[in-house]
Amino acid sequence: MRASHLAFFAIAMGSGIVALASAAQSNWNARAESPIYGVTIPEGYRQWELIAPAQEGEPLNELRAVLGNAVAVNAYREGKLPFPDGTILTKLAWKQVQSPEFESASIPGAATTVQVMVKDASKYGATGGWGFGRFVNGKPADEAQHETCFACHEARVKDHDFVFTRLAP
């Protein structure tokens, strides 16, 4: 995807077009808890501010958007690391499909996952202060998938408080 298309995607996501996939996610159970961490999909998360868009290539071929609650947004804007307790980040992912109206543009297709990170240093001290939730078709992913969350974050972004996403300019 060209930079101009990614920029358009970022603007569209920040402008509220996130709602395009809301019908596909209407069956998602916001009260279902992730194994290991007990994280749920936060109520009202789709109204949170955009932190950054992303594109995942093969084999997943997804468009993604990371949203943050007010605590997260303030921490990003103030450059606070580590993130304070109460920070919540959600990553929404959709299959990337070609736009029917504009052949060189990609748009969100079917929703694939909602992933959640919750900062609570006392509750999740063993995993850098973060609890993780991965939800597929509205249901928590299995325990084996959750066991890999912290290991991946620890191996790659320990120096950024275990968070991959940077605030988009």
C-alpha positions in Angstrom: 0.0 0.0 0.0 1.4 3.4 -0.9 2.0 6.0 1.8 -0.9 8.1 0.4 -3.3 5.2 0.7 -2.1 4.5 4.3 -2.6 8.2 5.1 -6.1 8.1 3.6 -6.8 5.0 5.8 -5.5 6.8 8.9 -7.7 9.8 8.2 -10.7 7.6 7.5 -10.2 5.7 10.7 -9.8 8.8 12.7 -12.9 10.4 11.2 -15.2 7.6 12.4 -15.3 5.3 9.5 -14.3 2.6 12.0 -18.1 2.0 12.1 -17.9 0.3 8.7 -17.1 -3.0 10.4 -19.4 -2.6 13.4 -22.1 -4.7 11.9 -19.6 -7.5 11.5 -18.6 -7.2 15.1 -22.2 -6.9 16.5 -22.0 -10.5 17.8 -18.9 -9.8 19.9 -19.5 -10.5 23.6 -18.0 -7.6 25.5 -18.2 -9.5 28.8 -16.3 -12.6 27.7 -13.0 -12.9 29.6 -9.7 -13.9 28.1 -8.0 -16.9 29.7 -5.0 -16.3 31.9 -5.6 -12.5 32.3 -9.4 -12.1 32.6 -9.4 -9.2 30.2 -12.7 -8.2 28.6 -13.5 -6.1 25.6 -13.9 -2.6 27.1 -17.3 -1.0 26.8 -17.4 2.0 24.4 -13.9 1.2 23.0 -15.0 2.0 19.4 -15.4 5.7 20.4 -11.8 6.0 21.7 -9.2 8.0 19.8 -7.0 6.5 17.1 -3.5 5.9 18.2 -2.3 4.6 14.8 -3.3 2.5 11.8 -1.3 -0.4 10.6 -1.1 -2.9 7.8 -0.2 -6.5 8.2 1.1 -8.3 5.1 0.9 -12.0 4.3 -0.1 -14.4 5.6 -2.7 -12.3 7.6 -3.4 -9.6 5.0 -5.1 -7.3 7.5 -5.8 -3.6 8.1 -5.5 -2.7 11.8 -6.3 0.3 14.0 -5.1 0.8 17.5 -7.4 2.8 19.7 -6.7 4.1 23.2 -8.7 5.2 26.2 -8.2 8.8 27.6 -5.4 7.5 29.9 -3.5 6.0 27.0 -4.0 9.0 24.7 -2.7 11.4 27.5 0.3 9.2 28.1 1.2 9.1 24.4 0.8 12.9 24.1 2.9 13.5 27.2 5.5 10.9 26.2 5.0 9.0 29.5 6.8 5.7 29.8 6.0 3.5 31.4 2.3 3.9 30.7 0.3 4.6 33.8 -2.1 2.1 35.4 -5.5 2.4 33.7 -4.1 2.6 30.2 -6.1 0.4 27.8 -5.2 -0.2 24.2 -7.4 -2.0 21.7 -6.4 -3.3 18.3 -9.1 -3.9 15.8 -8.3 -6.0 12.7 -10.1 -6.6 9.4 -9.2 -8.6 6.3 -7.8 -6.2 3.7 -9.9 -6.1 0.6 -9.8 -4.0 -2.6 -12.2 -1.1 -2.7 -14.9 -1.7 -5.3 -14.9 2.1 -6.1 -11.2 2.8 -6.3 -9.0 -0.1 -7.5 -5.8 1.0 -5.9 -7.3 1.5 -2.4 -7.7 -1.1 0.3 -10.6 -1.1 2.7 -11.6 -3.1 5.8 -13.4 -6.4 5.0 -14.5 -8.9 7.5 -13.6 -8.3 11.1 -10.9 -10.8 12.4 -9.9 -9.9 15.9 -10.1 -7.4 18.7 -7.0 -7.4 20.9 -6.8 -5.6 24.2 -4.0 -4.6 26.6 -4.8 -3.4 30.1 -2.2 -1.8 32.3 -2.5 -2.7 36.0 1.0 -3.1 37.6 -0.3 -4.8 40.7 -2.6 -7.3 39.0 -0.3 -8.1 36.1 3.1 -7.7 37.7 4.5 -10.9 36.2 3.8 -9.7 32.7 5.3 -6.2 32.8 2.1 -4.7 34.3 0.0 -5.7 31.3 -3.0 -8.0 30.9 -3.8 -9.3 27.4 -7.0 -10.3 25.6 -7.4 -11.6 22.1 -11.0 -12.1 20.8 -11.8 -13.9 17.6 -15.4 -13.7 16.3 -16.4 -12.3 19.7 -15.0 -15.1 21.8 -11.7 -15.2 23.6 -8.9 -17.0 21.8 -7.7 -20.2 23.5 -5.2 -20.2 26.4 -2.3 -21.2 24.1 -2.7 -18.1 22.0 -2.7 -15.9 25.1 0.4 -17.5 26.5 2.3 -16.1 23.5 1.2 -12.5 24.0 3.7 -11.4 26.7 6.6 -13.4 25.3 6.3 -11.6 21.9 6.0 -8.2 23.5 8.8 -8.8 25.9 11.2 -10.0 23.2 10.5 -7.1 20.9 9.4 -4.0 22.8 10.5 -4.3 26.4 12.2 -0.9 26.2 8.8 0.7 25.2 6.9 -0.6 28.1 6.0 -3.7 26.1 3.9 -1.7 23.6 4.5 -2.0 19.8 2.3 0.9 18.7 3.7 4.5 18.5 1.4 7.5 18.3 0.8 8.4 14.6 2.0 11.9 13.7 
